Amino acid sequence: MIFRQHVPEEPLARYVDWFWFFEDMYPPHRREHVLPDGTFELVIDLREEPRRMFDRGGSNGETLFREAWMSGAHSQYIVIDALPGSSMIGVHFKPGGAAAILGFPADELRDQVVALDAIWGGTAAELRDRLLQARGARAKFAILERSLSDRLTGRNLDEAQQRRVFWARDQLLTTDPVRISDVVNQVGISHKHFIEQFRRHVGLTPKLFCRIRRFQRVLAQIAAHRQVEWAELACACGYFDQAHFVHDFRAFSGLNPTDYLRNEAIEYANFIPVEERG
C-alpha cells in the first residue's frame, strides 16, 4: 500500500490540516466505525466501486456514495465499508476551515455525508477526472491544492467573524481545557451570538465541540499508554465521573472503553474495525 500526506501552503493552511492519499489498501476487515473529531473531510474515490455507509441502529439500511463526497462535522460515529484495493485522496480540514471553501454555513452539513456534485456541481467530476489523470501523489496534491485555493480566493468572507471564531477554537483546543464562558467573555459578543457564529463556521455548538475534543484527548492518551486506569483517565480529561465518561465514549465510538482497548486491530484511533452484523 502507498500512503502519503501533504500540508498545503498559506493561505490554504489556515483552513486545512493536511491532504492525504492512499492506493491499493487491503484492510483485513469489511466495516469500520469512523469517530467524530469536530471537523470536515473531503473524500475523492479513485476507484469505480460504490462505497457504503450503514445505519448505526443495526438495520440493513445503507447509503451508496460514488466518486466524491463531503463528510460534515458529526456528533456520533458513522459506519462505513472498508473495501479491498481501495484508492482515495482527500482533505482533512481544520475545525471551522471547511466553511471558507464551501461558501455556506458549516452547520448545513452537520451529521451528513453529501455527494460533492450536490455542492460543487459539474466541477466535482472535472476535479476527479484531473486527479485520475495525474501520475503520482505529488501531482495529485498539486491539483487538489490549486482547486481548493481557487475556491478560497473567490469567497467573500466576514474576516472579523472568522478571526473571532478561529481564536475561540484555538482556546478550546488547548491541552488545558478552558471554560466556554471565559472564552465568550474575551471575544466581546453575547453568548447567543458566539454560539451562532461558532456553529456557522465549525458546524457544531461550542459545547458539543468541546465534548468531542475531550473524547479525542482520551483516544490520544489511550494510544500513548495502552495500559489505562479508566477512573484516573476520566478525571484527568475532565469528566464528572466514570459513568459520564463511559456514556460519552459509547456515544462517540459505539463501543465501551474496555472493548475499544481490547481491539488489537485498531491502527488509526478514529477508525475502528468492526465485525459485520447478521
Secondary structure, 3 states (H helix, E strand, C coil): CEEEEECCCCCHHHCEEEEEEEEEECCCCCEEEECCCCCCEEEEECCCCCEEEECCCCCCCEEEECCEEEECCCCCCEEEECCCCEEEEEEEECCCCHHHHHCCCHHHHCCCEEECHHHHCCHHHHHHHHHHHCCCHHHHHHHHHHHHHHHHHCCCCCHHHHHHHHHHHHHHCCCCCCCHHHHHHHHCCCHHHHHHHHHHHHCCCHHHHHHHHHHHHHHHHHHHHCCCCHHHHHHHCCCCCHHHHHHHHHHHHCCCHHHHHHCCCCCECCEEEECCCC
